[in-house]
């Protein structure tokens, strides 16, 4: 999977988003269903976000995965107002991904179209009863893993999301790779491991994406997860653009 050029560390996260080659990202998403977004956060920003995990005030709920059959490990959903840099990243990433989402829906024959600004999309979510924020902070320790899943929280779902690795592979943890699987009709599932470094993000399909076939576009089904952590501790920031019912 290709990587765009790194941006300087003295810029704001929203400026780093603006500096990405989004045409290349769109092409990567069309081809693979995922694209790496390098250096969205600096190491200092990563550590600051990860350090929020023991606190209660920034979050609305905590989920222990084993209690629900989701895997092992745990995560917390942020409460509104979202802290920086999460709030700025969510607002900056959405308009870059909305054209891809609209193009995918057109190719799959889905009538839904997404507005240019995230604020307008959230208003539609809230009008439909989806009012709970979905960005989350995940924590894994040795033996933990995240089963393959899709982050769908209501009738209205944005087709793309972003995960940002807050820990450094090989230094802070081993194992714990980000994994995608793609199920095409009448074919076995195709797995892909996405290599990430600290501060890197990955944009990927939440549920379906279109693939060009000999008879036109067809839908494929995607799921994502995290392989077993072998040592250390791993934190990830998940940016989901639709809110939950």
C-alpha positions in Angstrom: 0.0 0.0 0.0 1.5 3.3 -1.1 2.3 6.2 1.3 2.1 9.9 0.7 5.0 12.2 1.7 5.4 13.2 5.3 4.6 16.7 6.5 6.6 18.8 9.0 6.0 18.2 12.6 5.4 21.9 13.4 2.1 22.1 11.6 -1.4 21.7 12.9 -3.2 18.4 12.3 -5.7 20.1 10.0 -2.8 21.5 8.0 -1.3 18.0 7.7 -4.7 16.8 6.4 -4.7 19.6 3.8 -1.1 18.6 2.7 -2.1 15.0 1.7 -2.4 14.0 -1.9 -6.1 13.2 -1.8 -6.2 12.2 -5.4 -3.7 9.5 -4.6 -5.7 8.5 -1.5 -8.9 8.3 -3.5 -7.2 6.0 -6.0 -5.8 3.8 -3.3 -9.2 3.6 -1.7 -10.8 2.6 -5.0 -8.2 0.0 -5.6 -7.8 -1.5 -2.1 -10.5 -0.1 0.2 -7.9 1.5 2.4 -5.1 4.1 2.2 -2.4 5.1 4.7 -2.3 8.7 5.8 1.2 9.2 7.2 2.1 11.4 10.2 -1.3 12.8 11.0 -0.2 13.2 14.6 3.3 13.9 16.0 4.7 11.5 18.7 4.0 14.2 21.3 0.4 14.5 20.2 0.1 10.7 20.1 1.3 10.4 23.7 -1.0 13.2 24.9 -4.1 11.5 23.4 -3.1 8.1 24.7 -2.6 9.6 28.2 -6.3 10.5 28.3 -7.3 6.8 28.6 -7.2 6.5 32.4 -9.4 9.6 32.8 -13.2 9.6 33.0 -14.2 13.1 32.0 -13.4 13.0 28.3 -15.5 9.9 27.7 -19.1 8.8 27.8 -18.7 5.0 28.2 -16.1 2.2 28.4 -16.4 -1.2 26.7 -14.6 -4.4 27.7 -14.5 -6.4 24.5 -14.5 -9.9 26.1 -17.9 -9.2 27.8 -19.5 -8.8 24.4 -17.5 -11.4 22.3 -15.7 -8.6 20.4 -12.3 -9.9 21.2 -10.0 -8.9 24.1 -9.0 -5.4 25.2 -11.1 -2.4 25.8 -12.1 1.0 24.5 -13.8 4.2 25.5 -16.1 6.4 23.5 -15.4 10.1 23.7 -18.1 12.5 24.9 -19.0 15.8 23.3 -17.3 18.3 23.1 -14.5 16.3 21.6 -11.0 17.2 22.7 -8.3 18.6 20.4 -6.8 17.4 18.2 -9.7 14.9 17.6 -12.3 17.5 17.0 -10.2 19.3 14.4 -9.2 16.1 12.7 -12.7 14.8 12.4 -13.9 18.1 10.8 -10.8 18.3 8.5 -10.9 14.7 7.3 -14.6 14.4 6.5 -14.7 16.9 3.5 -11.7 15.2 1.9 -13.4 11.8 2.1 -17.0 12.9 1.3 -16.3 13.0 -2.5 -15.0 9.4 -2.4 -18.1 8.3 -0.4 -20.5 10.0 -2.8 -18.7 8.4 -5.8 -18.9 5.0 -4.2 -22.6 5.4 -3.5 -23.2 6.5 -7.1 -21.4 3.4 -8.4 -23.3 1.1 -6.1 -26.7 2.5 -6.9 -27.2 4.0 -3.4 -29.2 7.2 -3.4 -27.7 8.7 -0.3 -25.3 11.7 -0.8 -23.2 13.3 1.9 -22.9 17.1 2.4 -19.6 18.9 2.0 -19.2 19.8 5.7 -19.2 17.4 8.6 -21.4 19.8 10.6 -24.2 19.3 8.1 -23.8 15.5 8.1 -24.0 15.4 12.0 -27.2 17.4 11.8 -28.7 14.7 9.7 -27.5 12.0 12.1 -29.0 13.9 15.1 -32.3 14.5 13.2 -32.5 10.7 12.8 -31.9 10.0 16.5 -28.2 9.3 16.2 -26.8 11.7 18.8 -24.1 9.8 20.7 -20.5 10.5 19.6 -18.6 7.6 18.1 -14.9 8.6 18.1 -13.1 6.2 20.5 -9.7 5.4 22.1 -8.7 1.8 22.2 -6.2 0.1 24.5 -4.6 -3.4 23.9 -2.3 -5.3 26.2 -0.6 -8.7 25.6 -3.0 -11.3 24.4 -5.6 -8.7 23.3 -7.1 -8.6 19.8 -10.1 -7.1 18.0 -12.4 -9.4 16.1 -13.3 -8.6 12.5 -16.2 -6.2 12.5 -17.9 -3.1 11.0 -18.7 0.1 12.9 -22.3 0.7 12.1 -24.3 2.5 14.7 -27.6 3.3 13.1 -29.4 3.7 9.8 -27.2 6.6 8.6 -23.5 5.6 8.3 -20.7 7.4 6.5 -18.9 4.8 4.3 -15.3 5.6 5.4 -13.5 6.0 8.7 -10.0 6.6 10.0 -7.9 4.9 12.6 -4.7 6.5 13.9 -2.0 4.4 15.6 -0.8 6.2 18.8 2.0 3.8 19.8 5.2 2.8 18.0 5.5 -0.8 16.7 8.6 -2.6 17.9 9.2 -0.1 20.7 5.8 0.1 22.5 4.4 -3.2 21.4 4.8 -6.2 19.1 2.0 -7.9 17.1 -1.2 -6.0 17.0 -1.4 -5.5 13.2 -4.3 -3.7 11.6 -6.1 -6.2 9.4 -8.7 -5.8 6.7 -10.7 -8.6 5.0 -12.7 -8.2 1.8 -15.4 -10.6 0.7 -16.2 -10.6 -3.0 -19.2 -12.6 -4.3 -18.5 -16.3 -4.8 -14.9 -15.8 -3.8 -12.9 -16.5 -0.6 -12.1 -13.6 1.7 -9.0 -11.5 0.8 -7.0 -10.4 3.9 -4.6 -7.4 4.0 -2.3 -6.2 6.8 -1.9 -2.5 6.8 1.6 -1.4 8.1 1.4 1.7 10.3 3.9 3.7 12.4 3.2 6.0 15.3 1.0 8.9 14.2 0.0 7.3 10.9 -3.7 7.0 10.1 -5.5 4.6 7.8 -8.7 5.5 6.0 -10.8 2.5 5.1 -14.2 1.3 4.1 -16.7 0.9 6.9 -19.0 -1.6 5.2 -19.2 -1.8 1.4 -17.2 -0.5 -1.5 -17.6 -0.8 -5.3 -15.3 -2.9 -7.4 -15.2 -2.8 -11.2 -16.2 -6.1 -12.8 -16.6 -7.3 -16.4 -20.3 -6.5 -16.2 -20.0 -3.2 -14.3 -19.5 -2.3 -10.6 -20.5 -4.6 -7.8 -20.4 -4.4 -4.0 -17.8 -6.1 -1.8 -18.1 -6.4 1.9 -15.3 -5.4 4.2 -14.4 -5.9 7.9 -11.5 -4.8 10.0 -9.8 -5.8 13.2 -6.5 -6.1 15.1 -4.4 -9.2 15.4 -3.2 -10.5 18.8 -0.8 -8.2 20.7 2.3 -10.2 21.7 3.9 -7.7 24.0 3.6 -4.1 25.3 0.6 -1.8 25.1 -1.0 -0.4 22.0 -3.3 2.7 21.8 -5.4 3.6 18.7 -7.6 6.6 18.0 -10.7 5.7 16.0 -12.5 8.5 14.0 -16.0 7.5 12.9 -17.9 10.2 11.2 -21.5 9.2 11.9 -22.9 9.3 15.4 -24.7 6.5 17.2 -28.3 5.9 18.0 
